[in-house]
Amino acid sequence: MVLERLRLDGKVAVVTGAGRGLGQQMALALAEAGADVVCAARTREQIEATAEAIRVLPGKDRRAVAVPTDVRDSKQCDALIQACLELALSYAKQRHAFGKSLSEFQAIQFKLADMATAAHVGRLVTYHAGSLMQQGLPFKKEAAIAKLFTSEAALRAADEAVQIYGGAGYMDDGPVARYYRDAKILTIGEGTSEVQRMIIARELGV
């Protein structure tokens, strides 16, 4: 195995799916190679077990942290929403049409207002889920709500940013087009929007 030849002292490795199977094996192998490991997976109990197994490996002390992926993914979505807002706002102020900047048109203002609202609410639901996690309280429903809301809001924000940029937003070499591609996968990876809705409904008892 390649990892057996590596020396990763002082390095930090992030392993998703570290709660079981190949992901768990990879996390342990990286730790044995000398790395500190961030164990990420959907089920906190599983990644806590992996993290503890790393901490008790023979030899020098190794640090391992367990991070549920739903909260991490929601923060990534929050960042994408904010990036789309900042780009769209800057472009709307600079770009002129019909004798005034795009930002002076109410239709554009409404889009920017919706993006700012999504960015703010997204941070709140993500921080709430993260706070429950840090306190050791149940947070499965809140994490699913955060992932569902922020991923779909990120997709809407990217779509609106492309709309504000117009044709320039569709060019592959521009940041807005890249964000649009990135946003779609956020509604799929680590649990699709449909799966998040199933989790929320189950936690509601229906």
Z-matrix of the N, CA and C atoms (Angstrom, degrees):
N
C 1 1.468
C 2 1.518 1 109.49
N 3 1.321 2 117.54 1 136.86
C 4 1.455 3 121.59 2 -176.55
C 5 1.519 4 111.59 3 -58.22
N 6 1.335 5 116.59 4 -38.86
C 7 1.466 6 120.24 5 -176.37
C 8 1.525 7 112.51 6 -60.48
N 9 1.328 8 116.94 7 -26.07
C 10 1.456 9 119.96 8 -179.19
C 11 1.525 10 111.38 9 -65.28
N 12 1.324 11 117.45 10 -22.50
C 13 1.459 12 121.67 11 -178.81
C 14 1.528 13 112.32 12 -95.91
N 15 1.320 14 116.30 13 -3.17
C 16 1.455 15 119.52 14 -177.80
C 17 1.524 16 111.81 15 -88.34
N 18 1.334 17 115.61 16 150.53
C 19 1.455 18 121.64 17 171.42
C 20 1.524 19 106.29 18 -123.45
N 21 1.322 20 115.87 19 107.87
C 22 1.461 21 120.54 20 -171.62
C 23 1.523 22 112.72 21 -111.99
N 24 1.328 23 117.61 22 25.69
C 25 1.460 24 120.14 23 179.56
C 26 1.528 25 109.96 24 -55.54
N 27 1.334 26 115.80 25 130.79
C 28 1.456 27 120.92 26 178.25
C 29 1.507 28 114.53 27 83.65
N 30 1.331 29 118.08 28 -1.87
C 31 1.454 30 121.90 29 179.39
C 32 1.526 31 110.42 30 -96.74
N 33 1.322 32 115.73 31 155.83
C 34 1.459 33 121.88 32 176.75
C 35 1.525 34 108.22 33 -116.57
N 36 1.321 35 116.66 34 127.49
C 37 1.458 36 121.80 35 178.94
C 38 1.524 37 108.89 36 -112.72
N 39 1.339 38 116.18 37 136.74
C 40 1.463 39 122.24 38 176.09
C 41 1.526 40 107.68 39 -107.82
N 42 1.328 41 117.04 40 120.48
C 43 1.460 42 121.56 41 -176.97
C 44 1.527 43 108.63 42 -120.15
N 45 1.336 44 116.67 43 116.29
C 46 1.456 45 120.20 44 175.39
C 47 1.524 46 109.28 45 -87.55
N 48 1.323 47 116.10 46 151.79
C 49 1.460 48 120.05 47 -176.74
C 50 1.505 49 111.84 48 68.56
N 51 1.350 50 117.02 49 29.90
C 52 1.466 51 121.34 50 -173.54
C 53 1.519 52 113.45 51 -80.46
N 54 1.319 53 117.16 52 1.44
C 55 1.458 54 119.81 53 -176.23
C 56 1.516 55 114.65 54 -76.49
N 57 1.340 56 116.89 55 -22.39
C 58 1.460 57 118.98 56 -177.09
C 59 1.525 58 110.37 57 -163.21
N 60 1.319 59 116.05 58 171.30
C 61 1.453 60 122.35 59 172.28
C 62 1.512 61 114.23 60 57.92
N 63 1.338 62 115.43 61 -140.96
C 64 1.462 63 121.81 62 -176.21
C 65 1.521 64 112.16 63 -61.38
N 66 1.345 65 116.93 64 -38.12
C 67 1.460 66 119.50 65 178.74
C 68 1.512 67 111.98 66 -61.31
N 69 1.322 68 116.60 67 -41.90
C 70 1.470 69 120.75 68 178.37
C 71 1.526 70 110.60 69 -65.56
N 72 1.331 71 116.83 70 -42.68
C 73 1.458 72 120.59 71 178.39
C 74 1.526 73 111.11 72 -61.26
N 75 1.338 74 116.06 73 -41.01
C 76 1.457 75 120.51 74 179.26
C 77 1.529 76 110.98 75 -64.20
N 78 1.339 77 116.52 76 -42.90
C 79 1.464 78 120.35 77 179.48
C 80 1.532 79 111.01 78 -60.43
N 81 1.328 80 116.39 79 -44.16
C 82 1.470 81 120.56 80 -179.95
C 83 1.525 82 110.79 81 -66.67
N 84 1.334 83 116.94 82 -40.33
C 85 1.467 84 120.40 83 -179.82
C 86 1.525 85 111.38 84 -64.77
N 87 1.343 86 116.46 85 -40.94
C 88 1.456 87 120.23 86 178.02
C 89 1.528 88 111.04 87 -64.57
N 90 1.325 89 115.80 88 -39.47
C 91 1.468 90 119.76 89 178.14
C 92 1.522 91 110.77 90 -64.51
N 93 1.332 92 116.44 91 -41.11
C 94 1.463 93 120.04 92 179.13
C 95 1.530 94 111.42 93 -65.65
N 96 1.349 95 115.76 94 -26.49
C 97 1.460 96 120.21 95 176.93
C 98 1.527 97 111.95 96 -79.75
N 99 1.325 98 116.66 97 -5.04
C 100 1.457 99 120.19 98 173.67
C 101 1.505 100 116.47 99 112.42
N 102 1.332 101 117.84 100 1.74
C 103 1.460 102 120.05 101 -175.94
C 104 1.527 103 111.91 102 -88.34
N 105 1.333 104 115.36 103 150.16
C 106 1.453 105 120.11 104 163.58
C 107 1.519 106 106.10 105 -79.77
N 108 1.335 107 117.47 106 146.34
C 109 1.455 108 119.97 107 -169.88
C 110 1.521 109 111.31 108 -127.19
N 111 1.341 110 115.54 109 132.08
C 112 1.460 111 122.59 110 169.00
C 113 1.525 112 106.35 111 -97.25
N 114 1.322 113 116.28 112 112.65
C 115 1.466 114 121.92 113 -178.19
C 116 1.523 115 108.78 114 -93.65
N 117 1.331 116 116.48 115 118.38
C 118 1.464 117 120.70 116 -178.55
C 119 1.521 118 109.55 117 -119.76
N 120 1.325 119 116.51 118 133.26
C 121 1.472 120 122.36 119 176.45
C 122 1.515 121 107.85 120 -166.57
N 123 1.327 122 116.03 121 171.29
C 124 1.452 123 120.86 122 -176.49
C 125 1.528 124 112.32 123 -72.95
N 126 1.326 125 118.29 124 -36.36
C 127 1.460 126 122.11 125 -174.45
C 128 1.519 127 110.25 126 -101.04
N 129 1.323 128 116.59 127 116.79
C 130 1.461 129 121.15 128 -175.20
C 131 1.530 130 111.70 129 -62.19
N 132 1.336 131 117.84 130 -38.56
C 133 1.458 132 120.70 131 -177.74
C 134 1.525 133 110.93 132 -60.39
N 135 1.331 134 116.86 133 -40.19
C 136 1.459 135 120.80 134 -178.81
C 137 1.522 136 111.82 135 -67.10
N 138 1.334 137 116.27 136 -44.70
C 139 1.462 138 117.78 137 -177.66
C 140 1.526 139 111.38 138 -74.33
N 141 1.323 140 118.24 139 -28.01
C 142 1.456 141 120.45 140 174.11
C 143 1.524 142 109.70 141 -63.70
N 144 1.345 143 116.54 142 -39.12
C 145 1.464 144 120.62 143 178.44
C 146 1.525 145 110.53 144 -64.82
N 147 1.335 146 116.41 145 -41.65
C 148 1.467 147 120.14 146 177.94
C 149 1.521 148 110.65 147 -64.66
N 150 1.327 149 116.39 148 -44.39
C 151 1.464 150 120.53 149 -179.88
C 152 1.525 151 110.90 150 -61.03
N 153 1.321 152 117.52 151 -41.05
C 154 1.457 153 121.10 152 179.70
C 155 1.522 154 110.43 153 -66.78
N 156 1.337 155 117.27 154 -38.61
C 157 1.465 156 120.88 155 177.88
C 158 1.529 157 111.02 156 -62.03
N 159 1.333 158 116.67 157 -34.48
C 160 1.461 159 120.53 158 177.24
C 161 1.516 160 110.85 159 -70.05
N 162 1.324 161 115.95 160 -41.73
C 163 1.472 162 119.90 161 -176.79
C 164 1.526 163 112.81 162 -62.95
N 165 1.329 164 117.20 163 -29.25
C 166 1.473 165 120.60 164 -176.09
C 167 1.523 166 112.24 165 -98.24
N 168 1.336 167 118.09 166 8.54
C 169 1.464 168 119.96 167 176.19
C 170 1.524 169 109.55 168 -60.25
N 171 1.332 170 117.77 169 141.98
C 172 1.468 171 119.65 170 179.58
C 173 1.516 172 111.14 171 -64.93
N 174 1.317 173 115.31 172 155.00
C 175 1.459 174 119.74 173 -178.28
C 176 1.513 175 110.47 174 103.70
N 177 1.322 176 116.22 175 -155.96
C 178 1.460 177 119.71 176 -176.07
C 179 1.525 178 110.90 177 -71.30
N 180 1.309 179 114.45 178 159.82
C 181 1.461 180 119.98 179 -178.65
C 182 1.524 181 110.65 180 -63.64
N 183 1.332 182 115.04 181 139.42
C 184 1.455 183 120.67 182 175.23
C 185 1.514 184 107.73 183 -126.75
N 186 1.319 185 115.63 184 143.37
C 187 1.464 186 120.62 185 179.34
C 188 1.526 187 109.52 186 -98.43
N 189 1.320 188 114.85 187 139.70
C 190 1.461 189 120.48 188 177.59
C 191 1.520 190 108.28 189 -140.06
N 192 1.322 191 116.11 190 136.04
C 193 1.459 192 122.42 191 -179.16
C 194 1.514 193 108.95 192 -123.50
N 195 1.338 194 116.81 193 136.62
C 196 1.463 195 122.17 194 178.27
C 197 1.527 196 109.22 195 -99.55
N 198 1.331 197 117.02 196 125.71
C 199 1.466 198 122.13 197 -178.26
C 200 1.527 199 109.40 198 -131.94
N 201 1.334 200 118.61 199 113.13
C 202 1.471 201 119.75 200 175.69
C 203 1.527 202 110.64 201 -62.07
N 204 1.324 203 117.23 202 135.97
C 205 1.462 204 120.69 203 -172.64
C 206 1.518 205 113.06 204 -70.49
N 207 1.324 206 118.98 205 -29.53
C 208 1.458 207 119.51 206 -176.52
C 209 1.516 208 111.58 207 -59.25
N 210 1.334 209 116.94 208 -43.66
C 211 1.456 210 120.23 209 -178.98
C 212 1.525 211 110.09 210 -68.47
N 213 1.332 212 116.47 211 -40.02
C 214 1.460 213 120.07 212 178.67
C 215 1.529 214 111.01 213 -62.09
N 216 1.323 215 116.32 214 -45.27
C 217 1.463 216 120.38 215 -179.32
C 218 1.521 217 111.51 216 -63.75
N 219 1.331 218 117.16 217 -37.91
C 220 1.459 219 120.52 218 179.32
C 221 1.519 220 110.78 219 -62.90
N 222 1.324 221 116.68 220 -39.02
C 223 1.471 222 119.81 221 178.59
C 224 1.520 223 110.53 222 -65.48
N 225 1.327 224 117.02 223 -36.92
C 226 1.458 225 120.42 224 176.51
C 227 1.527 226 110.46 225 -62.45
N 228 1.324 227 116.12 226 -41.32
C 229 1.471 228 120.46 227 177.65
C 230 1.523 229 110.70 228 -63.76
N 231 1.332 230 116.52 229 -42.15
C 232 1.466 231 120.33 230 178.56
C 233 1.526 232 110.79 231 -57.29
N 234 1.338 233 115.58 232 -43.42
C 235 1.459 234 120.07 233 -178.84
C 236 1.523 235 111.12 234 -64.27
N 237 1.321 236 117.08 235 -38.02
C 238 1.463 237 120.50 236 -179.94
C 239 1.526 238 110.83 237 -67.30
N 240 1.339 239 116.70 238 -41.18
C 241 1.466 240 120.25 239 177.47
C 242 1.526 241 110.24 240 -59.41
N 243 1.329 242 116.24 241 -46.70
C 244 1.459 243 120.93 242 -178.80
C 245 1.532 244 111.03 243 -63.15
N 246 1.323 245 116.37 244 -40.03
C 247 1.465 246 120.24 245 179.68
C 248 1.529 247 110.63 246 -64.36
N 249 1.328 248 116.78 247 -42.68
C 250 1.467 249 120.55 248 178.10
C 251 1.522 250 111.08 249 -62.82
N 252 1.323 251 116.22 250 -41.14
C 253 1.461 252 120.51 251 179.00
C 254 1.519 253 111.26 252 -62.17
N 255 1.312 254 116.82 253 -47.67
C 256 1.459 255 120.57 254 -177.01
C 257 1.525 256 111.42 255 -64.38
N 258 1.327 257 117.04 256 -42.28
C 259 1.462 258 120.14 257 178.71
C 260 1.529 259 111.18 258 -65.25
N 261 1.334 260 115.73 259 -46.23
C 262 1.463 261 119.97 260 -177.86
C 263 1.526 262 111.31 261 -65.21
N 264 1.308 263 116.93 262 -39.70
C 265 1.461 264 121.15 263 179.70
C 266 1.528 265 110.75 264 -64.74
N 267 1.327 266 116.53 265 -45.20
C 268 1.457 267 120.75 266 179.74
C 269 1.527 268 111.09 267 -62.98
N 270 1.335 269 115.89 268 -43.75
C 271 1.466 270 119.83 269 -179.08
C 272 1.526 271 110.75 270 -66.63
N 273 1.332 272 116.96 271 -41.08
C 274 1.463 273 120.63 272 -178.52
C 275 1.526 274 111.77 273 -63.75
N 276 1.320 275 116.96 274 -30.78
C 277 1.466 276 120.21 275 178.76
C 278 1.526 277 111.47 276 -76.15
N 279 1.332 278 116.22 277 -31.28
C 280 1.459 279 120.22 278 -175.56
C 281 1.526 280 113.04 279 -88.32
N 282 1.311 281 116.35 280 -35.23
C 283 1.461 282 120.99 281 -174.91
C 284 1.534 283 110.45 282 -79.72
N 285 1.327 284 117.03 283 133.01
C 286 1.462 285 121.97 284 -179.10
C 287 1.530 286 110.88 285 -115.43
N 288 1.302 287 115.20 286 143.77
C 289 1.467 288 122.18 287 175.64
C 290 1.523 289 108.32 288 -150.18
N 291 1.298 290 116.62 289 138.50
C 292 1.472 291 122.11 290 179.61
C 293 1.525 292 112.24 291 55.32
N 294 1.325 293 115.13 292 36.45
C 295 1.455 294 119.82 293 173.27
C 296 1.519 295 116.12 294 85.21
N 297 1.324 296 119.07 295 4.90
C 298 1.462 297 119.98 296 177.34
C 299 1.526 298 109.94 297 -151.18
N 300 1.329 299 115.65 298 165.99
C 301 1.465 300 119.63 299 -178.25
C 302 1.524 301 110.27 300 -70.99
N 303 1.337 302 115.80 301 154.00
C 304 1.471 303 120.04 302 178.69
C 305 1.523 304 111.25 303 -58.93
N 306 1.326 305 116.51 304 -32.86
C 307 1.467 306 120.28 305 -177.08
C 308 1.525 307 112.71 306 -66.38
N 309 1.325 308 117.82 307 -13.77
C 310 1.461 309 120.72 308 178.68
C 311 1.526 310 112.72 309 -85.77
N 312 1.335 311 116.95 310 -9.73
C 313 1.459 312 120.39 311 177.71
C 314 1.532 313 109.56 312 -85.47
N 315 1.330 314 115.60 313 131.93
C 316 1.459 315 119.46 314 -176.00
C 317 1.529 316 112.54 315 -61.26
N 318 1.331 317 117.46 316 -34.76
C 319 1.464 318 120.06 317 179.33
C 320 1.525 319 111.00 318 -60.55
N 321 1.331 320 117.27 319 -38.58
C 322 1.460 321 121.61 320 178.39
C 323 1.527 322 110.20 321 -73.24
N 324 1.327 323 116.25 322 -38.32
C 325 1.465 324 120.00 323 178.44
C 326 1.521 325 111.31 324 -60.43
N 327 1.325 326 116.44 325 -40.42
C 328 1.465 327 120.05 326 179.10
C 329 1.527 328 111.00 327 -63.64
N 330 1.327 329 117.25 328 -40.11
C 331 1.469 330 120.62 329 178.50
C 332 1.526 331 110.39 330 -62.65
N 333 1.318 332 116.05 331 -45.23
C 334 1.464 333 120.56 332 179.78
C 335 1.525 334 111.06 333 -65.05
N 336 1.326 335 116.80 334 -39.28
C 337 1.465 336 120.45 335 178.35
C 338 1.526 337 111.00 336 -63.45
N 339 1.323 338 116.80 337 -41.39
C 340 1.463 339 120.52 338 178.80
C 341 1.533 340 110.73 339 -64.86
N 342 1.318 341 117.16 340 -39.28
C 343 1.458 342 120.91 341 179.04
C 344 1.527 343 111.12 342 -66.52
N 345 1.338 344 116.38 343 -40.84
C 346 1.465 345 119.99 344 178.50
C 347 1.526 346 110.86 345 -64.96
N 348 1.327 347 116.36 346 -38.55
C 349 1.469 348 120.53 347 177.71
C 350 1.519 349 110.76 348 -64.35
N 351 1.323 350 116.39 349 -44.20
C 352 1.468 351 120.52 350 179.44
C 353 1.525 352 111.20 351 -62.59
N 354 1.334 353 116.53 352 -40.31
C 355 1.462 354 120.11 353 179.56
C 356 1.529 355 111.01 354 -62.87
N 357 1.333 356 115.70 355 -42.92
C 358 1.469 357 120.09 356 -178.54
C 359 1.533 358 111.38 357 -68.35
N 360 1.317 359 117.16 358 -49.01
C 361 1.465 360 120.83 359 -178.72
C 362 1.530 361 110.36 360 -65.35
N 363 1.333 362 116.52 361 -37.89
C 364 1.458 363 120.00 362 178.55
C 365 1.517 364 112.09 363 -59.45
N 366 1.332 365 116.07 364 -43.07
C 367 1.469 366 119.30 365 177.83
C 368 1.528 367 110.87 366 -63.34
N 369 1.319 368 117.13 367 -40.75
C 370 1.465 369 120.53 368 -178.00
C 371 1.525 370 111.80 369 -62.97
N 372 1.343 371 117.45 370 -47.07
C 373 1.471 372 119.09 371 -177.91
C 374 1.525 373 110.59 372 -68.78
N 375 1.333 374 117.19 373 -33.28
C 376 1.463 375 120.22 374 178.60
C 377 1.519 376 110.85 375 -69.07
N 378 1.323 377 116.38 376 -45.88
C 379 1.472 378 120.00 377 179.68
C 380 1.526 379 111.12 378 -64.76
N 381 1.330 380 116.59 379 -34.56
C 382 1.462 381 119.40 380 178.76
C 383 1.527 382 110.46 381 -64.43
N 384 1.329 383 117.15 382 -46.60
C 385 1.467 384 120.42 383 178.17
C 386 1.521 385 110.67 384 -62.56
N 387 1.341 386 116.37 385 -41.62
C 388 1.456 387 119.77 386 179.06
C 389 1.515 388 112.79 387 -65.30
N 390 1.334 389 116.89 388 -35.83
C 391 1.467 390 120.97 389 178.39
C 392 1.527 391 110.80 390 -65.36
N 393 1.333 392 116.64 391 -43.79
C 394 1.463 393 119.90 392 177.53
C 395 1.527 394 110.82 393 -61.32
N 396 1.344 395 116.24 394 -41.70
C 397 1.456 396 120.86 395 179.27
C 398 1.530 397 111.03 396 -60.52
N 399 1.340 398 116.57 397 -45.40
C 400 1.458 399 120.56 398 -178.08
C 401 1.526 400 112.02 399 -65.50
N 402 1.336 401 116.75 400 -29.44
C 403 1.456 402 120.85 401 179.03
C 404 1.528 403 112.66 402 -83.25
N 405 1.318 404 116.56 403 -3.23
C 406 1.449 405 120.13 404 -178.78
C 407 1.513 406 113.63 405 74.61
N 408 1.332 407 116.56 406 22.20
C 409 1.459 408 121.86 407 -179.44
C 410 1.527 409 110.17 408 -96.67
N 411 1.339 410 117.97 409 159.23
C 412 1.477 411 120.00 410 176.86
C 413 1.526 412 110.25 411 -58.03
N 414 1.321 413 116.68 412 134.75
C 415 1.460 414 119.51 413 -177.96
C 416 1.523 415 112.82 414 -144.08
N 417 1.322 416 117.14 415 13.25
C 418 1.466 417 119.98 416 -176.68
C 419 1.527 418 111.37 417 -59.68
N 420 1.344 419 117.21 418 -47.24
C 421 1.462 420 119.93 419 -179.12
C 422 1.518 421 110.71 420 -64.91
N 423 1.325 422 116.84 421 -44.52
C 424 1.460 423 120.55 422 -177.60
C 425 1.535 424 111.34 423 -65.65
N 426 1.333 425 116.76 424 -36.33
C 427 1.465 426 119.77 425 177.42
C 428 1.528 427 110.59 426 -66.80
N 429 1.333 428 116.37 427 -39.72
C 430 1.465 429 119.86 428 178.40
C 431 1.524 430 110.80 429 -66.74
N 432 1.336 431 116.41 430 -39.80
C 433 1.469 432 120.01 431 177.03
C 434 1.529 433 110.03 432 -61.79
N 435 1.329 434 116.02 433 -44.18
C 436 1.460 435 120.25 434 -179.62
C 437 1.530 436 111.11 435 -62.60
N 438 1.341 437 116.85 436 -45.76
C 439 1.464 438 120.46 437 -179.66
C 440 1.529 439 110.68 438 -63.86
N 441 1.328 440 117.10 439 -44.36
C 442 1.463 441 121.27 440 -179.14
C 443 1.525 442 110.83 441 -62.72
N 444 1.334 443 116.41 442 -51.15
C 445 1.464 444 119.98 443 -175.77
C 446 1.529 445 111.31 444 -65.10
N 447 1.330 446 116.88 445 -49.81
C 448 1.466 447 119.36 446 -172.86
C 449 1.527 448 112.18 447 -69.64
N 450 1.329 449 117.93 448 -36.67
C 451 1.469 450 119.32 449 -178.76
C 452 1.526 451 110.68 450 -68.67
N 453 1.329 452 116.93 451 -42.47
C 454 1.465 453 118.79 452 179.38
C 455 1.530 454 111.12 453 -72.79
N 456 1.324 455 117.04 454 -32.87
C 457 1.466 456 120.29 455 176.09
C 458 1.528 457 110.59 456 -67.53
N 459 1.331 458 116.62 457 -36.34
C 460 1.465 459 120.58 458 178.17
C 461 1.527 460 110.58 459 -63.89
N 462 1.321 461 116.23 460 -40.46
C 463 1.464 462 120.12 461 178.66
C 464 1.534 463 110.83 462 -64.62
N 465 1.342 464 116.42 463 -42.02
C 466 1.474 465 119.87 464 177.93
C 467 1.527 466 110.92 465 -65.40
N 468 1.341 467 116.74 466 -40.80
C 469 1.460 468 120.86 467 -179.14
C 470 1.524 469 110.71 468 -64.38
N 471 1.320 470 116.76 469 -41.55
C 472 1.463 471 120.47 470 178.70
C 473 1.521 472 110.59 471 -65.27
N 474 1.323 473 116.28 472 -39.82
C 475 1.466 474 120.88 473 178.74
C 476 1.527 475 110.67 474 -63.06
N 477 1.327 476 116.76 475 -43.33
C 478 1.462 477 120.73 476 179.58
C 479 1.531 478 111.05 477 -67.97
N 480 1.332 479 116.81 478 -35.86
C 481 1.460 480 119.52 479 178.24
C 482 1.528 481 111.04 480 -64.05
N 483 1.342 482 116.03 481 -42.09
C 484 1.463 483 120.17 482 175.82
C 485 1.524 484 110.10 483 -61.21
N 486 1.325 485 116.81 484 -41.12
C 487 1.466 486 121.09 485 -179.32
C 488 1.527 487 111.23 486 -63.26
N 489 1.318 488 117.15 487 -40.68
C 490 1.462 489 121.23 488 179.16
C 491 1.525 490 111.09 489 -68.09
N 492 1.323 491 116.23 490 -39.16
C 493 1.460 492 120.43 491 178.83
C 494 1.529 493 112.05 492 -71.64
N 495 1.333 494 116.55 493 -22.92
C 496 1.459 495 119.32 494 -177.44
C 497 1.523 496 110.98 495 70.70
N 498 1.322 497 116.56 496 -141.99
C 499 1.460 498 121.30 497 -179.03
C 500 1.509 499 113.03 498 -59.39
N 501 1.335 500 117.35 499 -32.99
C 502 1.462 501 121.46 500 -179.94
C 503 1.531 502 111.17 501 -63.78
N 504 1.321 503 116.32 502 -30.05
C 505 1.461 504 119.76 503 -179.67
C 506 1.508 505 113.74 504 -73.48
N 507 1.336 506 116.60 505 -13.89
C 508 1.458 507 121.23 506 -178.03
C 509 1.524 508 112.56 507 -94.03
N 510 1.320 509 117.27 508 -7.45
C 511 1.460 510 121.64 509 -178.43
C 512 1.517 511 110.18 510 -72.99
N 513 1.329 512 115.78 511 134.12
C 514 1.462 513 120.73 512 -175.33
C 515 1.524 514 113.72 513 -62.65
N 516 1.335 515 117.16 514 -27.78
C 517 1.457 516 119.01 515 -176.52
C 518 1.528 517 112.82 516 -85.22
N 519 1.321 518 118.02 517 2.73
C 520 1.461 519 121.44 518 -179.94
C 521 1.523 520 112.24 519 -97.36
N 522 1.334 521 117.95 520 153.03
C 523 1.466 522 121.31 521 -178.31
C 524 1.524 523 113.79 522 -66.50
N 525 1.326 524 117.26 523 -32.06
C 526 1.459 525 119.64 524 -176.91
C 527 1.525 526 111.29 525 -66.82
N 528 1.326 527 116.59 526 -41.33
C 529 1.472 528 119.88 527 178.11
C 530 1.521 529 110.52 528 -63.80
N 531 1.322 530 116.42 529 -37.97
C 532 1.477 531 119.86 530 177.80
C 533 1.523 532 110.69 531 -65.25
N 534 1.319 533 116.73 532 -42.36
C 535 1.462 534 119.85 533 178.27
C 536 1.525 535 111.25 534 -63.02
N 537 1.322 536 115.79 535 -35.13
C 538 1.462 537 119.08 536 179.12
C 539 1.526 538 110.41 537 -64.14
N 540 1.328 539 116.64 538 -42.64
C 541 1.473 540 119.99 539 177.07
C 542 1.524 541 110.77 540 -65.75
N 543 1.342 542 115.82 541 -43.24
C 544 1.464 543 119.99 542 -178.92
C 545 1.527 544 111.58 543 -63.81
N 546 1.321 545 116.31 544 -36.40
C 547 1.467 546 120.36 545 -175.55
C 548 1.523 547 111.50 546 -63.83
N 549 1.316 548 117.66 547 -37.80
C 550 1.459 549 119.95 548 -176.38
C 551 1.522 550 111.97 549 -63.46
N 552 1.315 551 117.19 550 -41.34
C 553 1.467 552 119.38 551 -177.87
C 554 1.524 553 111.31 552 -66.83
N 555 1.332 554 117.11 553 -23.32
C 556 1.465 555 120.19 554 179.95
C 557 1.526 556 111.76 555 -69.07
N 558 1.338 557 117.40 556 -21.24
C 559 1.470 558 119.92 557 175.71
C 560 1.525 559 111.78 558 -86.64
N 561 1.338 560 116.04 559 -1.76
C 562 1.464 561 121.12 560 -176.99
C 563 1.526 562 111.55 561 -115.40
N 564 1.326 563 117.08 562 -51.90
C 565 1.457 564 121.22 563 -175.55
C 566 1.515 565 113.56 564 -65.51
N 567 1.346 566 115.20 565 150.13
C 568 1.475 567 123.04 566 178.49
C 569 1.521 568 112.26 567 54.63
N 570 1.315 569 116.82 568 37.38
C 571 1.465 570 121.10 569 178.92
C 572 1.506 571 111.40 570 105.59
N 573 1.328 572 116.89 571 109.50
C 574 1.461 573 120.93 572 -179.45
C 575 1.521 574 110.95 573 -65.72
N 576 1.318 575 115.36 574 169.04
C 577 1.470 576 119.72 575 177.45
C 578 1.531 577 110.45 576 -59.24
N 579 1.332 578 116.06 577 -36.57
C 580 1.467 579 119.45 578 178.99
C 581 1.523 580 111.33 579 -64.21
N 582 1.324 581 116.13 580 -40.40
C 583 1.465 582 120.27 581 178.53
C 584 1.523 583 110.48 582 -65.59
N 585 1.334 584 117.02 583 -41.06
C 586 1.472 585 119.62 584 178.61
C 587 1.525 586 110.73 585 -61.27
N 588 1.323 587 116.83 586 -39.62
C 589 1.472 588 120.03 587 177.89
C 590 1.532 589 110.84 588 -65.47
N 591 1.322 590 116.94 589 -37.29
C 592 1.470 591 120.31 590 176.70
C 593 1.515 592 110.89 591 -62.61
N 594 1.347 593 116.49 592 -42.71
C 595 1.467 594 120.79 593 179.92
C 596 1.528 595 110.48 594 -63.36
N 597 1.329 596 116.00 595 -46.15
C 598 1.469 597 119.96 596 -179.32
C 599 1.536 598 110.67 597 -61.23
N 600 1.337 599 116.27 598 -44.90
C 601 1.465 600 120.02 599 -179.83
C 602 1.518 601 111.05 600 -62.71
N 603 1.337 602 116.22 601 -40.93
C 604 1.470 603 120.35 602 179.35
C 605 1.518 604 110.68 603 -63.49
N 606 1.346 605 116.65 604 -40.78
C 607 1.460 606 120.11 605 179.14
C 608 1.521 607 111.76 606 -68.73
N 609 1.322 608 116.65 607 -23.19
C 610 1.473 609 120.86 608 175.86
C 611 1.527 610 111.52 609 -80.40
N 612 1.332 611 115.56 610 -9.04
C 613 1.455 612 119.29 611 178.60
C 614 1.512 613 115.13 612 86.59
N 615 1.338 614 116.04 613 21.81
C 616 1.480 615 119.42 614 179.60
C 617 1.535 616 110.13 615 -118.75
